[in-house]
Amino acid sequence: MEFLLFSLLQMMNVSWFIGLSRCLHLAYWLAAVATVIASCSDDGEDYDWTDTGMLEQTGVPLLSIDTEGAAPVTSKTEYLPATSSLSVQGRVTDLAYGTQSVAFPRMAESFADVPLRIRGRGNSTWKADKKPYRIKFDEKRSMLGMRADKDWVLLANWYDRSALHTFTAYFLGAASGLDWTPSGDFVELVLNGEYQGLYFLSEQVEVASGRLPLAADGFLLEIDQPKRVEDDDVAFRTDRLNFVIKWPKTTYGSADYERIKSRVALFERTLFSNNWLDKETGYAALIDMESFADWYLINEITKNSDADFFSSCYVHTGLCGELMMGPIWDFDLSLGSTHHLKCRGAEGFWVRQAVWFSRMWDDPAFVAVLRTRFDRFKAEMPELYARLDAERDYLLAAAQQDNRRWNTFFRQCSYMPINGSFKAEVRAVKDFLQQRMAWLDAQIRPC
């Protein structure tokens, strides 16, 4: 009832009611009542989600994981031993609706009783009802046609009702010049016999064969908040940012630690020095500018709220020791669906305020690179829109089943916009992208 009242107040207390006649006002109010009541009656409480035989065959692969002794997954640090199965089932539509068709998932390999380990992951998402997980196979395994590896993550998309934010970012990453962008695809997850919903199975950001390539003396860093640094992390701080060394494993005060700390500090000091634009000794000589431009644009196009150097912002070193941005990561709070009010609208810069980029925008050479790279992304947008339409059709039944489990389409998350259906959520993503690209197209102009 509290959710019903809050939702009604939210729907009624919006600017587009102002000026409407009383009749229209009443009509909208009644529609809001009907919508919210319908959503509350389909919130999953009346379903037995341990009766997996009652699940709809949606066409999306079904990943089942059973921990030893059915132990609950409660830790983000301790793995639990488990076994896993991946089943491939076509989807048959209900004949009552007039047509019959079978949709086959985009993978060919199924397996059963394969050992793995599982633990929790994430920060704010770990506190949500629908949990994200990290899984580790005993041996390298290809998943959904992706390259074989032991380590994978299951993204719950709790804050992403479209389930397509990360998919969109990965599409842009694949079209970029970044060293590596993770791949991913969709599964429905059953954990210890209980249906958990629609998940995005993704490659883990890591230095490994087939994933992020680094030189033997290379580094992978993550820009993150000091309060998020774990006890076993090795971190350092420049004058402006906090970094966690993700690769290689090192210790405070070691040669590797001092080397990468000095390298990042040198770049930052140079960037904010009086001679920062010098062609030989300026900041540009210390970085791969195209990787900075591509990373920036992917996060600015999607208006990723964490990409203002709040968290999940990766930096690595190139073959010659130059600093490079990437890989891209963490896009659940993006594409207009976020609790940050300044990130919701399609207009306005966001990532430009990140401390390094706010300075680099004053460099005409960097802005010229941005324009060139933006045109490359712009040329890919028709294909992206078509892919989003295809994903909408592919995921519809699974998204609706996820909604029955979690009340996905009407759940209030940090006052994020509610669109009311899966198709409406996908349409909102496309509308945001189209408006965002048009606005950025008019703003990014070489000096």
CORHU-V438723 format. One record per helix or strand. SS is the DSSP state (H for helix, E for strand). FROM is the first residue (numbers start at 0). TO is the last residue. If there is no record, write none. Layout:
BEGIN
SS	FROM	TO
SS	FROM	TO
END
This chain:
BEGIN
H	1	11
H	14	16
H	21	39
H	51	53
E	61	66
H	67	69
E	79	86
E	90	91
H	94	96
E	101	102
E	110	119
H	123	126
E	132	140
E	148	154
H	164	173
E	183	190
E	193	202
E	206	206
E	211	211
E	219	222
H	225	227
E	234	236
E	241	246
H	254	270
H	282	285
E	286	286
H	288	300
H	304	306
E	312	316
E	322	324
H	340	343
H	350	352
H	354	359
H	363	405
H	407	409
H	421	442
END
